[in-house]
Amino acid sequence: MTPEPELHRDIREIMLRDLKKQTRAFRQLKGGRNSQVFRVECDDGSVFAAKAYFQSVRDQRDRMGCEFHALRFLKDEGVQAIPAPLAADAARRIAVYEFVTGRPLPAEELGDAELDQTLAFLRTLKILADSGKAAHFPPASEACFSIIAILKNLDERFRRLDRASATHPALADFLQNELAPARQRAEQCCRDLCRDSDIPPDDDISMAERTLSPSDFGFHNALRCAGGRLVFLDFEYFGWDDPAKTVSDFLVHPGMKLSRGLKQRFFSGMIAAFASAPKLRLRVRAVLPLFGLKWCAILLNEFALEDRARRCFADGAQGAWNETVQIEKARRMLDHVKNDDHDFFGLA
């Protein structure tokens, strides 16, 4: 008889202890990039989602604590478009959530209804941010509240890739001949726009201009449920953030395939929702290419050993990546950054 996997045994014990549920079947779900997620069936017919979170010596972020506490706070405040947090074991880095019955959103099904639900959710987060009830939350993962902080974050990512390129000639060629020149152009354009728009690059935005954010937010982390209702997932990096990052990531995320009309609708809706950030339109215009370049770097994460270990943990198998494929994904992302004229900037 095959021994039961340790993760299954841990989940079984947590659910019996905290939810008084006897488990009978486990099925690992696809899609998690930092964790292993299981559909757990119980003897009484109930179904739950159990999530095991990655952590290493090099990456000590408490993803489980962040996500569980964020979802608990949002549920307590009446937010419905999220899964309910049910149980957590900090020592084992495992949490149990409501199982959301839904399906991913393919690009051809995205329309005004889905976009409007997304805007409503982000407006709710801004209302909660302004209420003062979320003061205890830390900044979101890699939150940057000034232009200079964004540039420094990008510099650090590029340095990590430079170190990794010493043993990967194809990566070295891509960095030197494609990514680095694009980064120089984007920074110069950003600094020029900041100068012309009277945006001090060193100044942090005020608390009134900040918002709460899942950080990695978009339709790639959402499910369509019965009646077309959307449920948003993945709050491992939740916290305070710059709405310019929220807007930029939503528009350029490699997992998002938005039509120009939907991009325009989202941008206009966010500008209207963030009246307390009067220069948001200009700041998005300045930093959007930088966040596009950041996503190029993120797509190359696996070249760094610590990120490869995290991804292998989520996949449940070693070697679940391909060097050539990742560089091509980054190249496509770079082409998108360079060629998109972003004509929605003038709409707000």
C-alpha positions in Angstrom: 0.0 0.0 0.0 1.4 3.4 -1.0 2.1 5.6 2.1 -0.1 8.7 2.4 1.8 11.9 1.3 2.8 14.0 4.3 0.9 17.0 3.0 -2.3 15.0 2.8 -1.8 13.8 6.4 -1.2 17.3 7.6 -4.3 18.6 5.9 -6.3 15.7 7.3 -5.2 16.5 10.9 -5.9 20.2 10.5 -9.4 19.7 9.2 -10.3 17.2 11.8 -8.9 19.4 14.6 -10.3 22.8 13.5 -13.4 21.9 11.3 -14.3 18.5 12.7 -14.3 17.1 9.2 -13.1 13.6 8.2 -11.4 13.8 4.8 -11.6 11.1 2.2 -10.0 12.3 -1.0 -7.5 14.8 -2.3 -6.9 16.2 -5.8 -4.2 18.8 -6.5 -5.4 21.7 -8.6 -3.4 23.4 -11.3 -2.5 27.1 -11.4 -0.8 27.9 -8.1 2.6 29.5 -8.7 3.8 29.8 -5.1 1.9 27.1 -3.4 0.2 23.7 -3.7 -3.6 23.8 -3.7 -5.9 20.8 -3.1 -9.5 20.0 -3.6 -10.4 18.1 -0.4 -13.6 16.0 -0.2 -14.9 15.0 3.2 -17.0 12.0 4.3 -20.1 14.1 4.7 -19.9 15.3 1.1 -18.6 18.8 1.8 -15.7 20.1 -0.2 -12.9 22.5 0.8 -9.7 24.1 -0.7 -6.5 23.4 1.2 -3.4 25.4 0.4 0.2 24.6 1.4 2.5 27.7 1.1 6.1 27.9 0.1 8.8 29.3 2.3 12.6 29.1 2.2 15.6 30.5 4.0 16.0 33.1 1.2 12.3 34.0 1.1 10.7 34.4 4.6 7.5 36.2 3.5 4.6 34.8 5.5 2.3 34.2 2.5 -0.1 32.1 4.5 -0.5 34.7 7.3 -0.9 37.5 4.8 -3.6 35.8 2.7 -5.5 34.3 5.6 -5.7 37.6 7.6 -6.5 39.6 4.5 -9.4 37.4 3.6 -10.7 37.3 7.2 -10.6 41.1 7.3 -12.4 41.5 4.0 -15.0 38.9 4.9 -15.6 40.7 8.3 -16.2 43.9 6.3 -18.8 42.2 4.2 -16.8 41.6 1.0 -18.4 38.7 -0.9 -16.2 38.3 -4.0 -13.6 36.2 -2.2 -13.3 32.7 -0.6 -13.9 32.5 3.1 -10.9 31.6 5.3 -11.8 28.7 7.6 -8.7 27.3 9.3 -4.9 27.8 9.4 -1.9 26.1 10.9 1.1 28.6 11.0 3.7 26.0 11.9 2.8 23.8 8.9 2.0 26.8 6.6 -1.3 25.2 5.6 -4.7 27.0 5.4 -8.2 25.8 4.6 -10.6 27.9 2.6 -14.1 27.7 1.2 -14.0 25.8 -2.1 -15.1 28.1 -4.9 -17.0 26.3 -7.7 -16.2 28.2 -10.8 -14.0 28.2 -13.9 -11.2 30.4 -15.3 -12.1 33.3 -17.6 -10.8 32.9 -21.1 -10.0 36.1 -22.9 -12.9 35.7 -25.4 -15.4 35.8 -22.5 -14.1 39.1 -21.0 -16.5 42.0 -21.4 -18.0 45.0 -19.7 -19.8 42.9 -17.0 -16.5 41.3 -15.9 -14.7 44.6 -16.0 -17.3 46.4 -14.0 -17.2 43.7 -11.2 -13.4 44.2 -11.1 -13.8 47.9 -10.8 -16.4 47.5 -8.0 -14.1 45.2 -6.1 -11.1 47.7 -6.3 -13.4 50.6 -5.3 -14.4 48.6 -2.3 -10.8 48.1 -1.3 -10.2 51.9 -1.7 -13.2 52.6 0.6 -11.8 50.3 3.2 -8.4 51.9 2.9 -10.0 55.3 3.5 -12.0 54.0 6.4 -9.0 53.6 8.7 -9.9 50.1 9.5 -6.9 48.6 7.7 -4.2 50.6 9.3 -2.7 47.5 10.8 -1.9 45.9 7.5 1.7 46.3 6.2 2.7 47.4 2.6 1.9 44.9 -0.1 4.7 42.8 -1.3 7.2 45.0 -3.2 5.0 48.0 -2.7 6.7 51.2 -4.0 5.3 54.6 -3.0 7.7 56.8 -5.1 9.0 56.7 -8.6 12.6 56.2 -7.3 11.4 53.2 -5.3 10.0 51.6 -8.5 13.3 52.2 -10.3 15.3 50.7 -7.4 13.1 47.6 -7.4 13.6 47.2 -11.1 17.3 47.6 -10.7 17.5 44.8 -8.0 15.6 42.4 -10.3 17.9 43.2 -13.2 21.0 42.6 -10.9 19.6 39.2 -9.9 19.2 38.3 -13.6 22.7 39.6 -14.4 24.1 37.3 -11.7 22.2 34.3 -13.1 23.2 35.1 -16.7 26.8 34.2 -15.9 25.9 30.5 -16.5 23.1 31.1 -19.1 24.4 32.5 -22.3 21.0 32.9 -23.9 19.8 34.9 -20.9 22.9 37.1 -21.1 22.3 37.9 -24.7 18.7 38.8 -24.1 19.6 41.0 -21.2 22.4 42.9 -22.9 20.9 43.4 -26.4 17.1 43.7 -25.7 16.1 44.2 -22.1 18.8 46.6 -20.9 18.3 49.1 -23.7 14.6 49.1 -23.3 15.0 49.7 -19.6 17.2 52.7 -20.2 14.7 54.2 -22.7 11.8 53.6 -20.3 13.6 55.3 -17.3 14.5 58.3 -19.4 10.9 58.7 -20.6 9.7 58.3 -17.0 12.0 61.0 -15.7 11.1 63.4 -18.5 7.4 63.0 -17.8 7.9 63.5 -14.1 9.8 66.7 -14.8 7.2 68.0 -17.2 4.3 67.0 -14.9 5.9 68.3 -11.6 6.0 64.8 -10.1 9.0 64.7 -7.7 10.5 61.2 -8.3 11.8 61.0 -4.7 8.5 61.8 -2.9 6.2 59.1 -1.5 2.6 59.4 -2.3 0.4 60.4 0.6 -1.7 57.9 2.6 -4.8 59.5 1.1 -3.5 58.4 -2.4 -2.8 54.8 -1.4 -5.1 51.9 -1.5 -5.3 48.2 -0.4 -4.4 45.7 -3.0 -3.9 42.0 -3.5 -0.8 43.1 -5.5 -1.0 40.3 -8.1 -4.5 41.1 -9.3 -6.4 40.4 -12.5 -8.6 38.0 -14.3 -5.9 35.4 -14.2 -6.7 35.2 -10.4 -10.4 35.1 -10.7 -13.1 32.4 -11.3 -16.5 32.8 -12.9 -19.2 31.3 -10.7 -22.9 30.6 -11.2 -24.8 33.6 -12.7 -21.6 35.2 -13.9 -20.4 36.3 -10.5 -16.7 36.7 -10.1 -14.6 35.5 -7.2 -11.1 36.8 -6.8 -8.3 34.6 -5.5 -4.6 34.9 -4.4 -4.1 37.4 -1.6 -0.6 36.2 -0.6 0.9 39.6 -1.2 -2.0 41.8 0.1 -1.4 45.1 1.7 -1.0 48.9 1.1 0.0 49.8 -2.4 0.2 52.5 -5.0 -2.9 52.5 -7.2 -0.5 53.3 -10.2 0.9 49.8 -9.6 -2.6 48.3 -9.4 -3.6 49.9 -12.7 -0.3 49.2 -14.5 -0.2 45.5 -13.4 -3.8 45.0 -14.5 -3.1 46.5 -17.9 0.2 44.8 -18.7 0.1 41.5 -16.8 1.3 38.7 -19.2 -1.7 36.6 -18.0 -4.2 39.2 -19.1 -5.6 39.4 -22.7 -7.6 42.6 -22.7 -9.1 44.4 -25.7 -8.3 48.0 -26.1 -11.9 48.9 -25.2 -11.6 47.0 -21.9 -8.3 48.7 -21.1 -9.9 52.1 -21.7 -12.9 51.2 -19.6 -10.7 50.0 -16.7 -8.4 53.0 -16.9 -11.2 55.5 -16.9 -13.0 53.7 -14.1 -9.9 53.7 -11.9 -9.2 57.4 -12.5 -12.8 58.2 -11.5 -12.6 56.0 -8.4 -9.3 57.5 -7.2 -10.2 61.2 -7.1 -8.0 61.6 -4.0 -5.0 60.9 -6.3 -5.2 63.8 -8.7 -2.0 62.9 -10.6 -2.8 59.2 -11.0 -3.3 59.4 -14.7 0.1 61.0 -15.2 1.9 58.7 -12.8 0.4 55.6 -14.5 1.7 57.0 -17.8 5.1 57.4 -16.3 5.5 54.0 -14.7 3.4 51.6 -16.8 6.4 50.7 -19.1 8.5 50.2 -16.0 6.0 47.7 -14.7 5.9 46.0 -18.1 9.7 45.6 -17.8 9.3 44.2 -14.3 7.0 41.6 -15.7 9.7 40.7 -18.2 12.0 40.1 -15.3 9.4 38.1 -13.4 9.0 35.8 -16.3 12.7 35.1 -16.0 12.6 34.3 -12.3 13.3 30.7 -12.7 16.9 31.5 -13.7 17.5 32.3 -10.1 17.8 29.2 -8.0 15.5 30.4 -5.1 12.7 31.2 -7.5 13.1 27.9 -9.3 12.8 26.1 -6.0 9.6 28.0 -5.2 8.1 27.1 -8.6 9.0 23.5 -8.3 7.3 23.3 -4.9 4.1 24.7 -6.5 4.3 22.3 -9.4 5.0 19.4 -7.1 7.9 18.2 -9.4 11.4 19.2 -10.2 12.4 20.8 -13.4 9.0 22.1 -14.4 10.3 25.0 -16.5 12.1 25.5 -19.8 14.8 28.1 -20.4 14.0 28.9 -24.0 10.3 29.1 -23.4 10.8 31.6 -20.5 13.0 33.9 -22.6 10.5 33.8 -25.4 7.7 34.8 -23.0 9.8 37.6 -21.7 10.5 38.7 -25.3 6.8 38.8 -26.1 6.2 40.8 -23.0 8.9 43.2 -24.1 7.4 43.6 -27.5 4.1 44.4 -25.9 5.7 47.1 -23.7 7.5 48.7 -26.7 4.7 48.6 -29.2 1.6 49.4 -27.2 0.8 53.1 -27.7 -1.5 53.2 -24.7 -4.0 55.6 -26.3 -6.3 55.3 -23.3 -4.2 57.8 -21.3 -6.1 60.7 -22.8 -9.5 59.4 -21.7 -9.4 60.5 -18.1 
